[in-house]
Amino acid sequence: MDSSEQQLAEEDAAIALLRWYADMGVDEAVAAAPADLRSWGAKPSPPRSPAAAPTKASTPVFKPSAVALQADEAVAAAQKISAGCDSFEALEAAVKAFEGCPLKAGARNTVFADGAPSADLLVIGEAPGRDEDRIGKPFVGRAGQLLGRMLAAIGRDRAQNTLISNVIYWRPPGNRTPSQTETAICRPFVDRLIELTAPKAVLLAGGAPMQALLGVTGIMRARGVWREIETASGARYPALPIFHPAFLLRQPANKRLAWADLLALQKRLMED
């Protein structure tokens, strides 16, 4: 292989790697400057004499304080905007217009909620996936279809007596787990949604919304145990953690536990 053929082969390999990164959801660089992967593991060059030492480069420096400040500003903006919403429709419009969450830049749609805003049951999941991002509604993929069957088993339907939403309104790249910062930015809108709809019960589908809204970890231990969500205004609402439908698709043996949780939810909803 001559030098030109070798160069073309290296370029093809680099393009293939970049495409793989894009498919996996990698959409940003984390270093201040690009690096040559071929130089990794290479022995460092011998030090130059003091006379030949180069001056210090003016490479941009990562400043955590600046990032934290931007996040704080986004959270404060979300708090102010959500507090000014006096209806479900106003809150939905505010979320769709909000530009403070960096996830929005890489998402196709804002996935706010679907169902009946006047319902006494609010289901909250983690974040939109590929299908949800494409369609613009929560829980529409395989996991959403299973959720629909689970709710139907206790007489619930999103078109009539259930409202479904998430703790994150934009799809994370590659369906990764949302960061704490991203969750904190969206939290004021989630709180306001709960306050405006005032559900009789909140069903938390999976460990992510349970941790985000209750500060509790370990879905295997915490599922099926009633707790309370406290919003920023101090209002409290009963919440029941349950396995995420996607988990049940992978671990169908746990459907018996999910059925017990659904029966507990049905009982709570039927109480006066």
C-alpha positions in Angstrom: 0.0 0.0 0.0 1.5 3.3 -1.0 1.3 6.5 1.0 -1.8 7.9 -0.8 -3.7 4.6 -0.3 -2.7 4.5 3.4 -3.9 8.1 3.9 -7.3 7.3 2.3 -7.6 4.2 4.5 -6.9 6.3 7.6 -9.4 8.9 6.5 -12.1 6.2 5.9 -11.4 4.7 9.3 -11.7 8.2 11.0 -15.0 8.9 9.2 -16.4 5.5 10.2 -15.4 6.2 13.8 -17.1 9.6 13.8 -20.2 8.1 12.4 -20.2 5.5 15.1 -19.8 8.2 17.7 -22.8 10.1 16.3 -24.9 6.9 16.3 -24.0 6.4 20.0 -25.1 9.9 20.8 -21.7 11.5 21.3 -22.2 15.1 20.2 -19.6 17.2 21.9 -15.9 17.4 22.6 -14.8 17.3 26.2 -11.3 18.7 25.8 -10.2 22.2 25.2 -8.4 21.2 22.0 -8.5 18.3 19.6 -6.1 15.4 20.2 -4.5 13.0 17.8 -5.6 9.5 18.9 -2.6 8.0 17.2 -0.3 9.8 19.7 -1.9 8.1 22.7 0.6 5.9 24.5 3.6 7.4 22.6 6.7 8.3 24.6 6.9 12.0 25.4 9.5 14.0 23.6 12.6 15.0 25.5 12.4 18.3 27.2 13.8 21.3 25.4 16.4 23.6 26.8 15.1 26.6 28.7 16.1 28.9 25.9 14.0 27.1 23.4 11.0 26.6 25.7 7.8 27.9 24.1 5.6 30.5 25.7 2.5 29.3 27.4 -0.3 28.7 24.9 -3.6 30.6 25.4 -5.7 27.5 25.4 -9.2 28.0 26.9 -9.5 26.7 30.4 -12.6 24.8 31.6 -14.1 26.7 34.5 -16.6 24.6 36.6 -17.9 27.7 38.4 -19.0 29.3 35.0 -20.9 26.1 34.1 -22.5 25.9 37.5 -23.5 29.6 37.2 -25.2 28.9 33.9 -27.1 26.0 35.4 -28.2 28.1 38.3 -29.5 30.7 36.0 -31.4 28.1 34.0 -33.0 26.7 37.1 -33.9 30.2 38.3 -35.4 31.0 34.9 -37.4 27.7 35.0 -38.7 28.5 38.5 -39.8 32.0 37.5 -41.5 30.9 34.3 -43.3 27.9 35.8 -44.5 30.0 38.7 -46.2 32.3 36.3 -48.2 29.5 34.6 -51.8 29.3 35.8 -53.0 26.5 33.6 -51.9 23.3 32.0 -51.9 24.9 28.6 -49.8 27.8 29.7 -47.3 25.5 31.3 -47.1 23.3 28.1 -46.4 26.4 26.0 -43.8 27.6 28.5 -41.9 24.3 28.4 -42.0 24.3 24.6 -40.6 27.8 24.5 -37.9 27.2 27.2 -34.3 27.4 25.9 -32.5 26.8 29.2 -32.0 23.0 28.9 -29.1 22.0 26.7 -30.8 18.8 25.7 -33.3 20.8 23.6 -30.7 21.6 21.0 -30.2 17.9 20.0 -33.9 16.9 20.2 -36.5 16.8 17.5 -39.5 17.6 19.7 -40.4 18.8 23.2 -42.2 15.9 24.8 -44.3 17.5 27.5 -47.3 15.3 28.3 -50.1 13.2 26.9 -53.5 12.3 28.2 -56.2 14.0 30.2 -55.0 17.1 32.2 -58.0 16.7 34.5 -57.1 13.1 35.4 -56.7 12.1 39.0 -53.7 9.9 38.1 -50.4 11.3 36.9 -47.7 8.9 35.5 -44.2 10.3 35.4 -41.3 8.6 33.6 -37.7 9.5 33.0 -37.1 11.0 29.5 -38.2 10.6 25.9 -36.6 7.8 23.8 -36.3 7.6 20.1 -39.9 7.0 19.3 -41.1 9.6 21.8 -38.7 12.2 20.4 -39.9 11.5 16.9 -43.6 11.6 17.7 -43.6 14.2 20.4 -45.5 12.2 23.0 -44.3 10.2 26.1 -44.4 6.4 26.3 -45.2 5.5 22.7 -42.6 2.8 22.1 -42.7 -0.8 23.2 -42.4 0.3 26.9 -45.3 2.7 26.3 -47.5 0.0 24.8 -46.8 -2.2 27.9 -47.6 0.7 30.1 -50.9 1.1 28.3 -51.8 -2.5 28.9 -50.8 -2.2 32.6 -53.1 0.8 33.1 -55.9 -0.8 31.2 -55.8 -3.7 33.6 -56.9 -1.4 36.4 -59.4 0.6 34.2 -57.1 3.4 33.2 -56.6 5.0 29.8 -54.5 8.0 28.8 -57.2 9.4 26.6 -59.8 9.5 29.5 -58.5 9.3 33.0 -54.7 9.3 33.0 -52.0 12.0 32.3 -48.5 10.9 31.3 -45.3 12.9 31.5 -41.6 12.7 32.3 -39.0 14.4 34.5 -37.1 15.4 31.4 -38.8 16.9 28.3 -36.1 16.3 25.7 -34.3 13.2 24.5 -30.8 12.8 25.9 -28.2 11.9 23.2 -28.0 8.1 22.8 -30.8 7.7 25.4 -28.2 8.2 28.1 -29.3 8.8 31.7 -30.1 12.5 32.2 -27.6 14.4 34.4 -28.5 15.9 37.7 -28.2 19.4 36.2 -30.6 18.5 33.4 -33.0 17.1 35.9 -32.7 20.2 38.2 -33.4 22.5 35.3 -36.7 20.6 34.4 -37.8 20.1 38.0 -39.7 23.4 38.4 -41.8 22.5 35.5 -42.5 19.1 36.8 -43.5 20.5 40.2 -45.8 23.0 38.6 -47.4 20.3 36.5 -48.2 18.3 39.6 -49.6 21.4 41.4 -51.8 22.4 38.4 -53.2 18.9 37.8 -53.4 18.1 41.6 -53.6 14.3 41.0 -54.9 11.9 43.6 -51.9 9.8 43.0 -48.6 10.0 41.1 -47.2 6.8 39.6 -43.4 7.0 39.3 -42.3 4.7 36.5 -38.7 3.7 37.3 -35.8 4.6 39.5 -35.0 7.9 37.7 -38.2 9.8 38.4 -38.2 8.2 41.9 -34.8 9.6 42.7 -35.5 13.0 41.0 -38.8 13.6 42.9 -38.4 11.7 46.1 -34.6 11.6 46.6 -34.8 7.8 47.0 -32.6 5.3 45.3 -33.0 1.5 44.8 -36.2 0.8 42.9 -36.1 -2.9 43.9 -36.5 -2.0 47.6 -38.6 1.2 47.1 -41.2 0.0 44.6 -44.7 -0.5 46.0 -44.1 1.8 49.0 -46.3 4.9 49.2 -44.4 8.2 49.7 -45.0 11.9 49.2 -43.7 14.3 46.6 -43.2 17.8 48.1 -43.2 20.5 45.5 -41.3 23.9 45.8 -44.5 25.5 47.2 -44.6 22.9 50.0 -47.6 21.0 48.6 -47.6 17.3 49.1 -48.9 14.5 46.8 -48.9 10.7 47.3 -46.5 8.9 45.0 -46.0 5.2 44.3 -42.8 4.0 42.6 -43.1 1.1 40.2 -40.9 -0.8 37.8 -40.4 1.0 34.5 -42.2 -0.9 31.7 -38.8 -1.2 29.8 -37.4 -3.1 32.8 -40.4 -5.4 32.8 -39.8 -6.2 29.1 -36.3 -7.3 30.0 -37.3 -9.0 33.3 -40.9 -10.4 32.8 -40.7 -12.4 36.0 -41.1 -9.1 37.9 -44.5 -8.5 36.4 -46.1 -10.1 39.4 -44.7 -7.5 41.6 -45.8 -4.8 39.2 -49.3 -6.2 39.3 -49.3 -6.0 43.1 -48.3 -2.3 42.8 -51.0 -1.6 40.3 -53.6 -3.1 42.6 -52.3 -0.9 45.4 -52.6 2.1 43.1 -56.2 1.1 42.1 -57.2 0.9 45.7 -55.8 4.4 46.5 -57.6 5.9 43.5 -60.9 4.3 44.5 -60.7 5.8 48.0 -62.9 8.8 48.8 
